[in-house]
């Protein structure tokens, strides 16, 4: 159990847990990162039915974020590049 002192609810699964535990965080990082990438692609490139920079900027300006283009690029880059980096383990 990696020294946590926790006991498994189902003791028969302790060996399975110890085997799969090293893969848990990489799986979480990959799942979240690869979920963020398409959201960023919608904002930056208009892929997957997104509005691209222009549509996203209009949406941001409608929410009061000025200038909308700047915030659309920032949000898109954070989601796209950040998602790729998270999935890669950075």
C-alpha positions as CSV (number, residue, x, y, z in Angstrom):
1,X,0.0,0.0,0.0
2,X,3.0,2.3,-0.4
3,X,3.4,2.9,3.3
4,X,0.2,4.8,3.7
5,X,-1.1,2.4,6.4
6,X,-4.5,2.3,4.7
7,X,-6.2,-1.0,4.4
8,X,-8.1,-1.9,1.3
9,X,-11.9,-2.2,1.6
10,X,-11.7,-5.5,-0.4
11,X,-8.5,-7.2,0.8
12,X,-8.5,-9.5,-2.2
13,X,-7.8,-6.5,-4.5
14,X,-4.7,-5.3,-2.6
15,X,-2.4,-7.0,-5.1
16,X,-4.2,-5.5,-8.0
17,X,-4.1,-2.0,-6.4
18,X,-0.3,-2.3,-5.8
19,X,0.1,-3.4,-9.5
20,X,-1.9,-0.6,-11.0
21,X,-1.2,2.3,-8.6
22,X,1.9,3.5,-10.5
23,X,-0.3,4.1,-13.6
24,X,-3.0,6.1,-11.8
25,X,-1.5,9.6,-12.0
26,X,-0.2,9.3,-15.6
27,X,-3.7,8.1,-16.6
28,X,-5.3,11.1,-14.8
29,X,-2.8,13.5,-16.4
30,X,-3.4,12.1,-19.9
31,X,-7.1,12.1,-19.5
32,X,-7.4,15.7,-18.3
33,X,-4.7,17.0,-20.7
34,X,-6.3,15.3,-23.7
35,X,-9.7,16.7,-22.7
36,X,-8.3,20.2,-22.6
37,X,-6.7,20.1,-26.0
38,X,-9.9,20.1,-28.1
39,X,-11.3,22.9,-26.0
40,X,-8.2,25.0,-26.9
41,X,-8.5,23.9,-30.5
42,X,-12.0,25.2,-30.6
43,X,-10.9,28.6,-29.4
44,X,-7.7,28.9,-31.5
45,X,-8.6,27.1,-34.8
46,X,-12.4,26.7,-34.9
47,X,-12.0,22.9,-34.9
48,X,-14.7,20.7,-33.4
49,X,-17.4,23.2,-34.0
50,X,-15.7,26.1,-32.2
51,X,-15.8,29.7,-33.1
52,X,-12.1,30.3,-33.7
53,X,-10.4,33.4,-32.4
54,X,-13.1,35.8,-33.8
55,X,-16.0,33.9,-32.3
56,X,-14.3,33.3,-29.0
57,X,-13.2,37.0,-28.8
58,X,-16.8,38.0,-29.4
59,X,-17.9,35.7,-26.6
60,X,-15.3,37.0,-24.2
61,X,-16.2,40.6,-25.0
62,X,-19.8,39.8,-24.3
63,X,-18.7,38.6,-20.9
64,X,-16.9,41.9,-20.3
65,X,-13.3,40.8,-21.0
66,X,-11.5,43.5,-22.9
67,X,-9.8,43.1,-25.4
68,X,-11.6,40.0,-26.4
69,X,-9.0,38.8,-28.9
70,X,-6.2,38.9,-26.3
71,X,-8.2,36.8,-23.9
72,X,-9.4,34.4,-26.6
73,X,-5.7,33.8,-27.5
74,X,-4.7,33.4,-23.9
75,X,-7.5,31.0,-23.1
76,X,-6.9,29.0,-26.2
77,X,-3.2,28.7,-25.7
78,X,-3.5,27.8,-22.0
79,X,-6.0,25.0,-22.9
80,X,-4.3,23.7,-26.0
81,X,-0.6,24.0,-25.0
82,X,-1.3,23.4,-21.3
83,X,-3.3,20.3,-22.2
84,X,-0.5,18.9,-24.3
85,X,2.1,19.6,-21.7
86,X,-0.1,18.1,-18.9
87,X,-0.7,14.9,-21.0
88,X,3.1,14.7,-21.7
89,X,3.8,14.9,-18.0
90,X,5.2,18.4,-17.7
